[in-house]
Amino acid sequence: MSQPIPVFIGYDPRERAATNVLIDSLFQRSSAPLAITPIVTPQLEAQGLFRRERDPKQSTAFSFTRFLVPHLMGYQGWALFMDCDMLCRGDIAELWALRDEQYAVMCVQHEHNPNESVKFLGEPQSPYPKKNWSSLMLLNCSRCTALTPEYVNTATGLELHRFHWLAGDHEIGALDQGWNHLVDVQDPAKAEGATLLHWTLGGPWFREQRLMGGVLAAEWFAARDDSSRLWD
């Protein structure tokens, strides 16, 4: 029997609703067992794995903790990291099947050049090359040994999110855009065939952004209602 797919989800207490809906959408559609672990910052701090002060440029609690996944995996095997502000419409096992041993990391290679300076809840919007690449990563953990707790706690945000811990971009494999569609950033027409929707600017779980994505917001609310429905 194959082992469950290890899925790590970046957790921010302000986005608990988003996390719960994402987890349910993953379970409901996966053809393979999943081992889902929310990355909760206070837990990592209690274990002595994370100790850096909050950076004024970080917009979520998991901006840096995501890079501890290879360490949490003992630098063995593969793992999937996802931001919590996503909704899965298909079988995540199909993404897992795309793992390619020639790469250390695989991700959707967006060209996201934001015009806005703030996003949800007034959090800063920082433009940089490879923006949003790290919001969904297939990590070949044995080739991510540079991501030690010491490095994750001391490297700059740009060094982490621009993959400076790899030997070069040749170690980054490209995934189809449908595995990380940026809502209200990319062409809305492309959302129709996307398997993973990503509300990177903030989603309908925030009162101020209940209509974010238009019909996609309605889809998120339908998923939320389905996940919380009580059966007799």
C-alpha positions in Angstrom: 0.0 0.0 0.0 1.3 3.4 -0.9 1.9 6.0 1.8 -0.5 8.9 2.2 0.5 12.0 0.3 2.1 14.5 2.7 0.4 17.9 2.3 1.5 20.9 4.3 -0.8 23.9 4.4 0.4 27.4 5.5 -1.8 28.4 8.4 -2.7 31.9 9.5 -5.3 32.3 12.3 -7.0 35.0 10.4 -7.7 32.6 7.6 -9.0 29.6 9.6 -12.2 29.4 7.5 -10.1 29.3 4.3 -7.9 26.5 5.7 -10.9 24.4 6.7 -12.5 24.7 3.3 -9.3 23.9 1.5 -8.8 20.8 3.6 -12.3 19.6 2.9 -12.0 20.2 -0.8 -8.8 18.2 -0.9 -10.2 15.2 1.0 -13.5 15.2 -1.0 -11.8 14.9 -4.4 -8.6 12.9 -3.7 -8.3 9.4 -5.1 -5.4 8.7 -2.7 -5.0 9.0 1.1 -3.8 12.3 2.3 -1.7 13.2 5.4 -2.5 16.9 5.9 -0.5 19.1 8.3 -1.3 22.8 8.9 2.0 24.7 9.5 1.2 26.5 12.8 3.8 29.0 13.8 3.5 28.8 17.6 3.9 25.0 17.4 7.2 25.5 15.5 8.3 28.1 17.9 7.6 25.8 20.8 9.8 23.1 19.2 12.6 25.7 18.7 12.4 25.4 14.9 11.2 29.0 14.2 12.4 32.0 16.1 12.6 35.0 13.8 10.7 38.2 14.5 7.8 39.1 12.2 9.1 40.9 9.1 7.2 44.1 8.3 7.0 42.9 4.7 5.4 39.5 5.4 1.7 39.3 4.9 0.9 35.9 6.4 2.1 33.9 9.4 3.5 31.3 7.1 5.6 33.5 4.8 8.8 31.9 6.1 7.7 28.7 7.9 6.7 27.0 4.6 10.4 26.5 4.0 10.7 24.3 7.0 8.8 21.5 5.2 11.9 19.6 4.0 13.2 19.6 7.6 9.8 18.4 9.0 10.1 15.6 6.4 13.6 14.6 7.6 14.9 15.6 4.1 13.4 12.5 2.7 10.8 11.9 0.0 8.5 14.4 -1.6 6.0 16.8 0.0 3.4 19.3 -1.2 3.1 22.7 0.3 0.1 24.9 -0.3 -1.0 28.4 0.9 -4.3 28.1 2.8 -6.2 30.6 0.6 -6.9 28.0 -2.1 -9.8 25.8 -3.2 -9.2 22.4 -4.9 -11.6 21.4 -7.6 -10.0 18.2 -8.7 -7.8 15.2 -7.6 -4.7 16.4 -5.9 -3.2 12.9 -6.6 -2.9 14.0 -10.2 -0.6 16.8 -9.1 1.3 14.4 -7.0 1.8 12.1 -10.0 3.8 14.9 -11.7 6.8 14.6 -9.4 10.0 14.5 -11.5 13.3 13.5 -9.8 15.4 15.8 -12.0 14.0 18.7 -10.0 14.4 19.9 -6.4 11.2 21.9 -6.6 8.2 22.1 -8.9 5.8 25.0 -9.0 3.6 27.1 -11.3 6.0 29.8 -12.6 3.8 32.9 -12.6 4.7 36.3 -14.0 2.9 38.3 -11.3 3.9 42.0 -11.3 1.4 43.6 -8.8 0.3 47.2 -9.3 -1.2 47.5 -5.8 0.8 48.2 -2.7 -1.5 46.5 -0.2 -3.7 43.4 -0.3 -6.0 41.8 2.2 -6.5 43.5 5.6 -4.0 46.2 4.5 -1.1 43.8 4.5 1.8 44.9 2.2 2.0 43.7 -1.4 5.7 43.3 -2.2 6.7 42.9 -5.9 9.7 40.6 -6.6 10.8 38.1 -9.3 9.2 34.6 -8.9 6.3 36.1 -6.9 3.8 33.4 -5.9 6.0 30.6 -7.1 6.4 29.4 -3.5 2.7 29.5 -2.8 2.4 25.9 -4.1 5.5 23.7 -4.2 6.2 20.1 -4.8 9.4 19.7 -2.8 11.9 16.9 -3.4 13.1 17.1 0.2 16.4 15.2 -0.2 17.5 18.0 -2.6 16.4 20.8 -0.3 19.0 20.2 2.5 20.0 23.9 2.4 16.7 24.7 4.1 17.9 24.1 7.6 16.1 25.7 10.5 19.2 28.0 10.9 19.0 29.1 7.2 15.2 29.6 7.3 15.5 31.7 10.5 18.3 34.0 9.1 17.9 34.2 5.3 16.1 37.2 3.9 12.6 36.9 2.4 13.9 37.4 -1.1 16.6 34.7 -0.6 13.9 32.2 0.4 11.1 33.1 -2.0 13.5 33.5 -5.0 14.9 30.1 -4.3 18.5 31.3 -3.7 19.0 28.1 -1.7 19.1 26.1 -4.9 22.1 25.8 -7.2 20.1 27.5 -10.0 16.8 27.8 -11.8 17.5 24.5 -13.6 16.5 22.8 -10.4 12.9 24.3 -10.6 10.4 22.4 -12.7 7.3 24.1 -14.2 3.8 23.0 -13.5 0.7 23.9 -15.5 -0.9 27.2 -14.6 -4.1 25.4 -13.7 -2.5 24.1 -10.5 -2.3 27.6 -9.1 -4.7 30.1 -10.7 -4.5 33.5 -9.2 -8.0 34.9 -8.7 -8.5 38.5 -9.9 -4.9 38.6 -11.0 -4.9 36.2 -14.0 -7.4 36.2 -16.9 -10.7 35.1 -15.4 -11.4 33.0 -18.5 -8.5 30.7 -17.5 -10.2 30.0 -14.1 -12.7 27.7 -15.8 -10.2 24.9 -16.4 -8.1 25.5 -13.2 -7.9 22.7 -10.7 -6.6 25.0 -7.8 -8.0 28.5 -7.3 -5.8 30.8 -5.2 -7.1 34.0 -3.7 -3.7 35.6 -3.3 -5.2 39.1 -2.9 -7.6 38.0 -0.2 -10.7 35.9 -0.4 -14.4 35.8 0.5 -13.7 34.6 4.0 -12.9 38.2 4.8 -16.0 40.4 5.3 -14.4 43.1 3.2 -13.8 40.8 0.3 -16.9 38.7 0.2 -17.3 39.2 -3.6 -13.6 38.6 -4.5 -13.5 36.7 -7.7 -17.2 37.2 -8.5 -18.7 33.8 -9.5 -15.6 32.2 -7.9 -16.5 33.7 -4.5 -19.9 32.1 -4.9 -18.1 28.8 -5.6 -16.1 29.2 -2.4 -19.2 29.9 -0.3 -20.9 26.8 -1.8 -17.8 24.7 -0.8 -17.9 26.2 2.7 -21.6 25.4 3.1 -21.1 21.9 1.8 -18.2 21.2 4.2 -20.3 22.4 7.2 -23.6 20.7 6.3 -25.0 18.5 9.0 -26.4 15.1 8.0 -29.2 13.3 9.9 
